Amino acid sequence: MRVDVDDGAFELSRSSRLFPAAVTVTRTSQDDFGSRQVVVSIDGEPAGTLLWGDSITRELPPGPHRLRVHNTLVWKTTAFTLGPGEQLFFEVVNHAGHGTWLCMLVLGVGPLYVTVRRML
C-alpha cells in the first residue's frame, strides 16, 4: 500500500533520519600554540575537550545550533544552521596574542586567545 504525504514537516523529519547532519570541530592549525586544552560545547551540552591535533564530530538534528569554545580564559560562541545531511567543519585555534610573549618573559605565563574558523 502506497501513501502519498504532502507535508513539508514530515519530509524534513524523514530526511533528517535518513541523512543526519553533523558538525566537526578540529584543532590542527599550524598557527595553534599547541598548549592548554580547549573545551567545546554544542547547544549548551559538553561535546569534548581538544588538545592540539584532536577533533570531535557530533551528529545533530537539522536547524539552528550554537558552538561554544573556551580555553578557561577566553570564550567564543558561533551560531550556525545545519540542513538535512549537511556536514560543517570548524577549526579552533588557541594562539598567542600581542602581550603573550611579554607576559611570559616577565611572569613565566601569558594569556592565550581562541579563534573559531568555519572551514569550507
Secondary structure as UniProt FT lines:
FT   HELIX           8..18
FT   STRAND          21..26
FT   TURN            30..31
FT   STRAND          38..42
FT   TURN            43..44
FT   STRAND          45..50
FT   TURN            52..53
FT   STRAND          55..60
FT   STRAND          63..70
FT   STRAND          75..82
FT   TURN            84..85
FT   STRAND          87..96
FT   TURN            98..99
FT   HELIX           100..107
FT   STRAND          112..119
//
